[in-house]
Amino acid sequence: MGEVMAFQLILEFAGVGVDEYRAVNESLGIDADRREGWPDGMVAHTGGTTDDGGLVVTEIWATKEAQGAFMDSRLGPALGANQMPSPVRLTWLDLIADVRL
């Protein structure tokens, strides 16, 4: 098995769309267009909608501890303030490759 380079988190939400995603980012002070407000330790972030009306967020983190600190200090409260449902699926991957083209 290869050496773990980073950690990927995949969050899948049902019944959540673009408006809810943007509302949470606004609560967090994140501006994706200007690349502002992102937490320390986050390497990459994507968000996209599914055909069945859901949302999938994928993040790459330097450490799981960095994601945990972000969840406790900023993301958890922002999710609660925007009445976001819990993810229907949460998956952590130990990355052995991270290629950006």
C-alpha positions as CSV (number, residue, x, y, z in Angstrom):
1,M,0.0,0.0,0.0
2,G,1.3,3.5,-0.9
3,E,2.0,6.2,1.6
4,V,-1.0,8.3,2.6
5,M,-0.6,11.8,1.1
6,A,-3.8,13.4,2.4
7,F,-7.4,12.6,3.2
8,Q,-10.5,13.0,1.1
9,L,-13.9,13.5,2.6
10,I,-17.0,12.9,0.5
11,L,-20.3,14.2,1.9
12,E,-23.6,13.3,0.2
13,F,-26.8,15.2,1.0
14,A,-30.4,14.5,0.0
15,G,-32.8,17.3,-0.8
16,V,-30.0,19.9,-0.7
17,G,-29.2,22.1,-3.7
18,V,-27.3,25.1,-4.9
19,D,-29.1,27.6,-2.8
20,E,-28.4,25.8,0.5
21,Y,-24.8,25.2,-0.5
22,R,-24.3,28.9,-1.2
23,A,-26.1,29.9,2.0
24,V,-23.7,27.7,4.1
25,N,-20.7,29.2,2.2
26,E,-22.0,32.7,2.9
27,S,-22.3,31.9,6.6
28,L,-18.8,30.6,6.6
29,G,-17.5,33.8,4.8
30,I,-16.2,31.7,1.9
31,D,-16.0,33.2,-1.5
32,A,-15.2,30.5,-4.0
33,D,-14.8,33.0,-6.9
34,R,-12.1,34.9,-5.0
35,R,-10.7,31.9,-3.1
36,E,-11.3,33.6,0.2
37,G,-12.3,32.3,3.6
38,W,-11.2,28.7,3.1
39,P,-9.9,26.9,6.3
40,D,-6.4,26.0,7.1
41,G,-5.6,22.5,6.1
42,M,-8.0,22.2,3.3
43,V,-6.3,21.4,0.0
44,A,-9.2,21.2,-2.4
45,H,-13.0,21.5,-2.4
46,T,-15.7,20.7,-4.9
47,G,-19.5,20.8,-4.7
48,G,-22.0,19.6,-7.2
49,T,-25.6,18.6,-7.6
50,T,-26.9,15.2,-8.5
51,D,-29.7,14.2,-10.9
52,D,-32.0,13.2,-8.0
53,G,-31.9,16.6,-6.2
54,G,-29.0,16.0,-3.9
55,L,-25.6,17.6,-3.3
56,V,-22.2,16.0,-3.1
57,V,-19.2,17.8,-1.5
58,T,-15.7,16.5,-1.9
59,E,-12.8,17.9,0.1
60,I,-9.2,17.0,0.4
61,W,-7.5,17.7,3.7
62,A,-3.9,17.7,4.8
63,T,-5.1,16.0,8.1
64,K,-8.3,14.7,9.5
65,E,-7.6,16.8,12.6
66,A,-7.7,20.0,10.4
67,Q,-11.1,19.0,9.1
68,G,-12.3,18.3,12.7
69,A,-11.1,21.7,13.9
70,F,-13.0,23.3,11.0
71,M,-16.1,21.3,11.7
72,D,-16.1,22.2,15.4
73,S,-15.3,25.9,15.0
74,R,-17.0,27.0,11.8
75,L,-18.8,24.3,9.6
76,G,-20.9,22.7,12.3
77,P,-22.4,26.0,13.5
78,A,-22.9,27.1,9.8
79,L,-24.7,23.9,8.9
80,G,-27.0,24.3,12.0
81,A,-27.7,27.9,11.3
82,N,-28.8,27.0,7.8
83,Q,-30.9,24.0,9.0
84,M,-28.9,21.6,6.8
85,P,-29.8,17.9,7.2
86,S,-27.1,15.4,8.2
87,P,-25.4,13.8,5.2
88,V,-26.9,10.6,4.0
89,R,-23.4,9.3,3.4
90,L,-20.0,10.4,4.7
91,T,-16.9,8.7,3.4
92,W,-13.2,9.2,4.3
93,L,-10.5,8.0,1.9
94,D,-6.8,7.8,2.6
95,L,-5.4,9.2,-0.6
96,I,-2.4,7.6,-2.2
97,A,-2.6,9.8,-5.3
98,D,-3.6,13.4,-5.8
99,V,-2.9,14.5,-9.4
100,R,-4.1,18.0,-10.6
101,L,-4.2,18.4,-14.4
